[in-house]
Amino acid sequence: MPKRASSGTKGLFKRHRGCTNRGPLTSCACAWYGSIAAREVTLSKWARCTVDPHTKTVAIKVLTRVVAAVDDGTFDAAGERPPLGTAETLSHFITEWQVHYAEVQGLTQNSLAAMLDVLATGALGGHSLSTSPATPKKSNGG
């Protein structure tokens, strides 16, 4: 019978580098790691969010997304990529648009990159596309 993970969840573990904890995994501040199919990631870095080291709830949810990404063939060790129209930021969308549309279509005006950079690095760049209005509000004139 295979050895059960100390977390009680297959593929979920902690590396105790310099940590003296040998009790329950939730009693130390070490980061959660996930492992599947010879891939290993720090869950908080991969998901780009805080994963509380003192509970397993969020760690298990993130590990489930890692497993799904591996199964779907969309796993990227650099981190999770949100689906279009959800938590994706305007900045990320602009980068994708430049690479997959503007360059392919030959849109190379001298000012295009500079203008898009202003949007991407400014206050709007950090906004999620899911919180942006799908269609602009119409004004009553003015």
N, C-alpha and C positions, 0 to 999 in steps of 0.2 A: 504494500500500500504506500502511495507517495506521501512524503512529508508535507504536512499542512503548514501554510504560511503562518508566521507568528501573529499576523494581524487578523487571521481568521478569514481573510479574503484573498483568493488566488491572485497573485501578481501585485499585491499591495504590501509595501514594506518601508522601513526607514533604515538609513545608514547612520549609525551612531559614531561618527568621527569626532573624537574628543569628548563624547558624552558618556557619563558614567551610568546612565539609566539602564537597568537590566530588568525592570519591572514592566508594567503595561506600557505599550507603545504610546498611548495617549498621555502619559505623564511627563513627557519631555517635549522640548521645543524643536526637535530635529524635523527636517522636511520630509513629507511623504514622497515616495517614489512609486512609479508604476512600471511593470515589466510585462511584455507580451511578445511572443514570436521573435526573440533575440533583440528586442528594442527596449531600451530603458530610458525613462524621462523623469525629471523632477516635476511633479504634477503642477505645482504652482507656476513654474516657469512655462511649461507647455500650455497651460490654460490661460496664462496671463491674468491670473486673479489670485487672491489670497486663499490659501487652503489651510484652515486652522489645524495646527499640529496636535491639538488636544482633543480633537474629535475625528471620527472616521467618516462621518456622513458626507461631507463635501468631497473628501478624497475618493470615496467610492464612486460618487457621481462623475468626477473627472476621469477616473480610471475607466469607467464604462464608456465615456466618449473616446478615450484613447483606443480601447478595444474596437469600438465601432469604426473609427478611422482606419485602423489596421485592416479590419475585415472588408471595408469598402474600397481599400486601395488608395485612400486619400491621406494617409498618415504623413505628416511632415515633422521631423524631429525638431525643427526650429520653433514649432508651436502650432496651436490650433488656429484654424482660419474659420471665422464665422461665415455662415451662409449669406449670400447677397440679400440685402434688405432687412437684416436683423441687427446684430450688434456691430456690423461693419461700419467703420468710420468714413467720413468724407475723404480724409487724407488717403486711406487705403484704397478707396474707390478711384480716386484721381490717379494714383500710381498704376492701378490695374488698367484703367482706361488709356493712359499714355502708352503702356506697353502693348496692350492687346488691340487697341483701335487706332490711336493717333499715329503711331509708328507704322502700323500695317497699311493705313490709308495714305501715308506720306504727308501727314499734317505737320509740317516742320517750320512754321512761321517763327521768326526770331524771338518774338515776345511770348509765344505760347507757353513754353516751359517756365518762364519767369512768372507769368500770370497765374498759372496753376500752382506754382510753388507758394505764392502769396496766399492762395486759398487753403492749400494743404497744411501749411505751417502756422496759419493764423488761428483765430478763435473758432472759426467754422470747421477747421480740419479735424478737431477732436470730437465733433458731434456724431452721434450714431445716425445712420440713415433711417433707422426705424423710428426715430423721434422727429425726423424732418417731415414736413408735410408732403404728401404724395403729389398734390397739386397746389399751386400757389393760391392764396386767397385773392378773390377779385375785389377790387376797390369800386366804390360807387362814383367814380369820376375823380376829379381833384387833381 
